[in-house]
Amino acid sequence: MPTLIEPEEHKALRAAVSALGNRYGRAYLTRTVAEGKPLTELWSEAGKLGYLGVNLPEAYGGGGGGIAELSIVLEELGAAGSPLLMLVVSPAICGTVIARFGTEEQKRTWLPGLADGTRLMAFGITEPDAGSNSHRITTTARRDGADWLLTGRKVFISGVDMADAVLIVGRTEDARTGRLKPCLFIVPTDAEGFQKRPIDMELSAAEKQFELVLDDVRLPADALVGDEDAGLLQLFAGLNPERIMTAAFAIGMGRYALGKAIEYARDRTVWKAPIGAHQAIAHPLAQAHIDLELARLMMQKAAHLYDAGDDIGAGEAANMAKYAAGEACVRAVDQAVHTLGGNGLTREFGLASLITAARVARIAPVSREMILNYVSHQSLGLPKSY
């Protein structure tokens, strides 16, 4: 279990990343989104400073830490108003999977670039007809001599336009029993037969969402990451960090919104007193702070268990952390907007766009209902309902 007192090196990392994030701030993100561009400058500087790869092995250019450290990076950037969504995907999911299960050649090829930000990898698991039911994935890989041919569709894949490759979750073609036997393939975004189409989102974010069509994409034998028969082990090596990092994303966003509301409640004076002096304003903000702190504790527990190699324990904690952080984020953003009243809906204060963004943490990468299903079945031992 993690100690209640954060180690000095984690405090130093928080302070350093916070300083970086505040140099860019929400204005940078808002301006970049309005221009339809990615957050290239912040991503590049974070990479040069070593923050993007803190979880990756030192032998391949990383910081030698774990998801605990990477979650700090994302949380603090989010609290500064400039979260990097692709931290969830490129170093956390793809980097972790390759570091744990990749060949030496795959590690040498990809990890240094993922660590310093010069290369970026997206992650493709969700399908139009599979959704939360990963056991119904229909993207199939079949052998053709020494090569693989990959066919299928994926939806809501983040950042494909910025990525050099996508780590695609498929299944072997002979897996006809209904049991999931996932295989992970590194698919270059310029491969023949690889098509991407942007999805028109009302979500205001620098990272765009895509639908992918894979039409007999030919891949060499070494595109396969790990063992084709390893099944769920390799998949959840990436999904547990995804949940932990989504929690960090949500906590950072909630902290940013709460900070703006606290500042406003201190300064805004009505009837000769700051509105924050009234319990109707102060108590909901205090509750939002408590909820965010509790969610962070569960996130830290999940990261600790994962980094210690306890995949089963980390699975339960990561789901709980993601659930708690999503709920805390939505409540914090809602209360922040409410605290500002009409100003909470203006572009000047920039909180209204967070209303939509906060919902993402309840929906993706796994819905709160599916997390409750997991806890009911796996943690409480109740009969499976799905």
C-alpha positions in Angstrom: 0.0 0.0 0.0 1.2 3.5 -0.7 2.1 5.7 2.3 -0.2 8.6 3.1 2.7 11.0 2.7 3.8 11.4 -0.9 7.5 10.8 -1.4 9.7 13.8 -1.9 10.5 12.8 -5.5 6.8 12.8 -6.3 6.3 16.2 -4.7 9.2 17.5 -6.8 7.7 16.0 -10.0 4.4 17.6 -9.2 6.0 21.0 -8.7 8.0 20.8 -11.9 5.1 19.6 -14.1 2.8 22.2 -12.5 5.3 24.9 -13.4 5.4 23.7 -17.0 1.6 23.4 -17.3 1.1 26.9 -15.9 3.5 28.4 -18.4 1.0 27.2 -21.1 -2.3 27.2 -19.2 -5.9 27.1 -20.3 -5.5 30.0 -22.7 -3.0 28.0 -24.7 -5.3 24.9 -25.0 -8.3 27.1 -25.9 -6.4 28.9 -28.6 -4.9 25.7 -30.0 -8.3 24.0 -30.1 -9.9 27.0 -31.9 -7.1 26.8 -34.5 -7.8 23.0 -35.0 -4.2 22.1 -34.1 -2.7 19.6 -31.7 -0.9 20.6 -28.5 2.5 20.2 -30.2 4.5 22.7 -28.3 3.5 21.5 -24.9 3.9 17.8 -25.9 7.3 18.5 -27.3 8.6 20.4 -24.3 7.1 17.8 -21.9 9.0 15.1 -23.9 12.3 17.0 -23.9 12.0 17.4 -20.1 11.4 13.6 -19.7 7.9 13.8 -18.4 6.2 11.8 -21.2 8.3 8.7 -20.6 8.6 8.7 -16.8 7.0 5.3 -16.7 9.2 3.7 -19.4 12.4 1.7 -18.8 15.6 3.8 -18.5 17.3 1.4 -20.9 15.1 2.7 -23.7 15.1 6.4 -22.8 12.4 6.5 -20.2 12.5 7.6 -16.6 12.4 4.2 -15.0 9.3 5.0 -12.9 5.8 3.7 -13.3 2.2 4.6 -13.8 2.3 6.4 -10.4 4.7 8.9 -11.8 2.9 9.2 -15.2 -0.4 9.9 -13.5 1.2 12.8 -11.6 2.3 14.3 -14.9 -1.2 14.1 -16.4 -3.0 15.3 -13.2 -0.8 18.3 -12.8 -1.0 19.3 -16.5 -4.8 19.0 -16.1 -4.9 21.1 -13.0 -3.0 23.8 -14.9 -5.7 23.7 -17.6 -3.7 21.9 -20.3 -4.1 18.2 -20.1 -2.5 15.9 -22.7 -5.0 13.2 -23.5 -2.5 11.2 -25.5 -0.5 10.6 -22.3 -3.3 8.1 -21.5 -2.7 6.3 -24.8 0.9 6.6 -26.1 3.2 6.1 -23.1 0.6 4.6 -20.7 -1.1 2.0 -22.8 1.1 1.4 -25.8 4.4 2.1 -24.1 3.5 -0.2 -21.2 2.4 -3.1 -23.4 5.5 -2.9 -25.6 7.8 -2.6 -22.5 6.2 -5.6 -20.9 5.6 -7.9 -23.8 7.4 -6.5 -26.9 10.4 -8.0 -28.5 13.8 -6.4 -28.1 13.5 -5.0 -31.6 10.0 -3.5 -30.9 11.3 -1.9 -27.7 14.3 -0.4 -29.4 12.2 0.8 -32.3 9.4 2.4 -30.3 10.1 3.1 -26.7 12.7 5.9 -27.1 10.4 7.9 -29.4 7.4 7.3 -27.2 9.5 8.5 -24.2 10.7 11.7 -25.7 7.5 12.5 -27.6 9.0 12.3 -31.1 6.9 9.3 -31.9 3.3 8.8 -30.9 1.1 5.7 -30.9 -2.7 5.5 -30.8 -4.7 2.5 -29.4 -7.6 0.8 -31.1 -10.0 -1.5 -29.3 -13.6 -0.1 -29.5 -15.7 -1.3 -32.4 -19.1 -0.2 -33.7 -20.8 -3.4 -32.7 -18.7 -4.4 -29.7 -18.7 -1.3 -27.4 -18.2 -2.4 -23.8 -18.3 -6.1 -24.8 -14.7 -6.6 -25.8 -15.5 -10.3 -26.2 -17.4 -9.5 -29.4 -14.5 -7.8 -31.2 -14.6 -8.9 -34.8 -11.4 -7.4 -36.1 -9.6 -10.5 -37.3 -6.0 -11.4 -38.2 -5.2 -14.3 -40.4 -1.9 -15.6 -41.5 -0.8 -15.3 -45.1 2.6 -17.0 -45.4 4.9 -15.2 -42.9 2.6 -12.1 -42.9 -0.6 -11.2 -41.1 -3.7 -9.8 -42.8 -5.8 -7.6 -40.6 -9.4 -6.7 -41.3 -12.0 -4.8 -39.3 -13.3 -1.5 -38.0 -12.7 0.6 -35.0 -14.4 3.7 -33.6 -13.5 6.5 -31.2 -9.8 6.2 -31.6 -8.0 9.2 -30.3 -5.2 11.1 -32.0 -4.8 8.9 -35.1 -3.9 12.0 -37.2 -0.9 12.6 -34.9 0.2 9.0 -34.6 2.9 7.1 -36.4 1.1 3.8 -35.6 -1.9 2.4 -33.9 -1.8 -0.6 -31.5 -4.8 -2.5 -32.7 -6.6 -5.1 -30.7 -7.8 -8.0 -32.9 -8.4 -11.7 -32.6 -7.1 -14.7 -34.4 -9.5 -15.8 -37.1 -9.9 -19.3 -35.7 -11.2 -18.0 -32.4 -14.7 -19.2 -33.1 -15.7 -20.3 -29.6 -16.9 -16.9 -28.5 -14.0 -16.6 -26.0 -11.8 -13.6 -26.5 -8.3 -14.3 -27.6 -7.0 -10.8 -28.2 -3.9 -10.2 -30.3 -2.1 -6.9 -30.3 -0.6 -5.5 -33.6 1.4 -2.4 -34.3 -0.2 -1.0 -37.5 1.6 2.0 -39.2 -0.9 4.7 -40.1 0.5 4.9 -43.6 -0.1 1.2 -44.2 -1.9 0.2 -47.4 -5.6 -0.6 -46.6 -5.5 1.5 -43.4 -8.2 4.2 -43.6 -9.2 6.9 -41.0 -12.2 9.1 -40.9 -12.7 11.9 -38.4 -15.8 11.7 -36.2 -17.6 15.0 -35.8 -17.6 15.6 -32.1 -19.2 18.4 -30.0 -16.5 17.8 -27.5 -14.0 20.7 -27.5 -10.5 19.0 -27.4 -7.2 19.2 -29.3 -7.3 15.5 -29.9 -9.6 14.4 -32.6 -11.6 11.1 -32.7 -11.5 8.7 -35.6 -13.2 5.7 -37.2 -10.8 3.3 -38.7 -11.3 0.8 -41.5 -8.7 -2.0 -41.9 -9.1 -3.7 -45.3 -6.7 -6.6 -45.5 -3.8 -4.6 -44.0 -0.7 -6.6 -44.6 1.6 -6.7 -41.6 5.0 -8.5 -41.1 5.2 -11.2 -38.6 7.0 -8.9 -36.1 4.0 -6.5 -36.0 2.5 -8.9 -33.4 3.2 -7.7 -29.9 3.8 -10.6 -27.5 2.2 -14.0 -27.7 -0.9 -14.5 -29.8 -2.2 -17.0 -27.2 -1.5 -14.8 -24.1 -5.1 -13.6 -24.2 -6.4 -11.2 -21.6 -3.1 -10.9 -19.7 -1.5 -8.6 -22.4 -4.7 -6.7 -23.0 -5.3 -5.7 -19.4 -1.6 -4.8 -19.1 -2.7 -1.8 -21.2 -6.3 -1.3 -19.9 -5.5 -1.0 -16.2 -3.0 1.9 -16.9 -5.7 3.4 -19.1 -8.2 3.5 -16.3 -5.7 4.9 -13.8 -4.6 7.6 -16.3 -8.3 8.4 -17.1 -8.7 9.0 -13.3 -5.7 11.3 -13.4 -7.2 13.2 -16.3 -10.5 13.6 -14.5 -8.9 14.6 -11.2 -6.8 17.3 -12.9 -9.8 18.7 -14.7 -11.8 18.7 -11.5 -9.0 20.5 -9.7 -8.7 23.1 -12.4 -12.5 23.9 -12.3 -12.5 23.9 -8.5 -9.6 26.3 -8.5 -11.4 28.8 -10.7 -14.5 28.6 -8.6 -12.6 29.1 -5.3 -10.9 32.2 -6.8 -14.2 33.6 -8.0 -15.9 32.9 -4.6 -13.1 34.8 -2.8 -13.3 37.8 -5.1 -17.0 38.1 -6.0 -18.7 40.4 -3.5 -22.5 40.6 -3.1 -24.2 42.3 -0.2 -20.9 43.5 1.2 -19.4 40.0 1.6 -17.5 37.6 -0.7 -19.9 34.9 -1.9 -17.5 32.3 -0.5 -18.4 33.4 3.0 -21.9 31.8 2.5 -22.2 28.2 3.3 -24.4 27.6 0.4 -21.4 28.4 -1.8 -18.6 27.2 0.5 -19.9 23.8 1.5 -20.5 22.3 -2.0 -16.9 23.5 -3.0 -15.5 21.9 0.1 -17.4 18.6 -0.7 -16.0 18.7 -4.3 -12.5 19.1 -2.9 -13.0 16.1 -0.5 -14.4 13.9 -3.4 -11.4 14.8 -5.6 -8.9 14.0 -2.8 -10.6 10.6 -2.1 -10.5 9.8 -5.8 -6.8 10.6 -5.9 -6.1 8.2 -3.0 -7.8 5.4 -4.9 -5.9 6.3 -8.0 -2.6 6.2 -6.0 -3.5 2.8 -4.6 -4.3 1.5 -8.1 -1.0 2.9 -9.5 1.0 1.4 -6.6 -0.6 -2.0 -7.1 0.0 -2.0 -10.8 3.6 -0.8 -10.5 4.2 -3.5 -7.9 3.1 -6.2 -10.4 -0.3 -7.0 -8.8 -2.4 -7.0 -11.9 -5.5 -8.5 -10.2 -5.5 -6.1 -7.3 -4.7 -3.2 -9.7 -7.7 -4.2 -11.8 -10.2 -3.7 -9.0 -8.5 -0.5 -7.7 -8.1 1.0 -11.2 -11.8 0.5 -11.9 -12.8 2.1 -8.6 -10.4 5.0 -9.1 -11.8 5.7 -12.6 -15.3 5.6 -11.2 -14.6 7.8 -8.3 -12.6 10.3 -10.3 -15.3 10.5 -13.0 -18.0 11.2 -10.5 -15.9 13.7 -8.6 -14.9 15.5 -11.8 -18.5 15.9 -13.0 -19.6 17.2 -9.6 -16.6 19.6 -9.3 -17.2 21.1 -12.8 -20.9 21.4 -12.3 -20.4 23.2 -8.9 -17.8 25.4 -10.4 -20.1 26.6 -13.2 -22.9 27.1 -10.7 -20.7 29.1 -8.4 -19.9 31.6 -11.2 -23.6 31.7 -12.3 -23.9 33.4 -15.7 -20.2 33.9 -15.8 -19.7 30.2 -15.7 -21.1 30.0 -19.2 -19.0 32.7 -20.7 -15.9 32.2 -22.9 -14.0 34.6 -20.7 -14.0 32.2 -17.7 -13.7 29.1 -19.9 -15.6 26.6 -17.7 -18.6 25.8 -19.9 -16.5 23.7 -22.3 -15.6 21.5 -19.3 -19.2 20.4 -18.8 -19.0 18.2 -22.0 -15.4 17.2 -21.3 -16.2 16.1 -17.8 -18.8 13.6 -19.1 -16.0 11.8 -20.9 -14.7 10.4 -17.6 -18.0 8.8 -16.9 -18.3 7.2 -20.3 -14.8 6.3 -21.5 -12.8 4.1 -21.6 -15.4 2.1 -19.7 -18.8 3.3 -18.4 -19.6 3.7 -14.8 -22.3 1.0 -15.2 -19.7 -1.5 -16.4 -17.5 -0.6 -13.5 -20.4 -1.3 -11.1 -21.0 -4.6 -12.9 -17.3 -5.5 -12.3 -17.4 -4.6 -8.7 -20.7 -6.4 -8.1 -19.4 -9.5 -9.7 -15.7 -9.6 -9.0 -15.4 -7.8 -5.7 -18.7 -8.7 -4.0 -19.2 -12.1 -5.5 -22.8 -11.4 -6.7 -24.2 -13.3 -9.7 -23.1 -12.0 -13.1 -25.8 -9.8 -14.7 -24.4 -9.6 -18.2 
